[in-house]
Amino acid sequence: MSWYKFAVEYVDARWPQLGGNSRKNIAKTLTATTIALLRAKRTQFPPAAVRTALREWAFNTNRRPTRPETWRPS
């Protein structure tokens, strides 16, 4: 299982049990961890855009279905 898949499944499993601040903190923590685990050089991707995509859509169960068409996980 990839890190990304594990992190998304973790968020989805915990989401119903958590309050707003806890959801935000988990998204922030998983975003920072995911960025640290990227194998690509930082010059190969815009770090701010990746952080935003992870925090706002990948690690947000309710907003994931509304992600922009230009953003797709690999």
Buried (B, 14 or more C-beta within 10 A) or exposed (E): EEEBEEBBEEBEEEBEEBEEEEBBEBBBEBBEEBBEEEEEEEEEEEEEEBBEBBBBBBBBBEEBEEBEEEBEEE
